[in-house]
Amino acid sequence: MARISLTPPRTLLTRIGAWYSRRTYGKVLDPGQAYGHNGRVLATYVRLEQRAAKWNALDAGLKHLAVLAAAARINCSWCMDFGYWEGHERGMAAEKIEQVPRWREAREVFTEPELLVMEYAEAMTETEPTVTDELAAALIARLGEAAFVELTAVVALENWRSRVNSAFGLTSQGFSDACTVPAMR
């Protein structure tokens, strides 16, 4: 159960946010409702997300795996639920999405760059980051410096999301349920 009310004051910003969220995702996102208790924080966060969505130096699939790996490491059920849905919407193989929390045991599912990206996301997510010079060098060699910077920033952004959502006590909103194949009759 959420530790903060998901019924923020009805301001113009929260009403617009709820409308946009319903239109884009089919429901009002709980993190937006929680952030809605502080309009300045909500507005800043929304602007950050809008700008981050325009980053394009890193392959979108690698970016999504990095986000999922960071969310899984923090154990943010809301982020994993939404991330599963988002990956499904982007056409990512369900097998890959499902194996992210256990990627070390399912290495055969992933390419070498994907494995490096998830290792980096986890290393960056540790309370005391454990990124090594060798790991950073391997990623820069594979991705280039611009994509490496974007990877680092997107993992940091997911750390923000996952840590805030976990601290707020947010849990799954049922996004991944929409991705399941209905039972055959």
Salt bridges, closest charged atoms under 4 A:
GLU49 OE2 - ARG161 NE 2.68
GLU86 OE1 - HIS64 ND1 3.92
GLU86 OE2 - ARG90 NH2 3.31
GLU114 OE1 - LYS96 NZ 2.71
GLU122 OE1 - ARG104 NH1 2.38
GLU126 OE2 - ARG73 NE 2.66
GLU150 OE2 - LYS63 NZ 2.50
GLU158 OE1 - ARG161 NH1 2.75
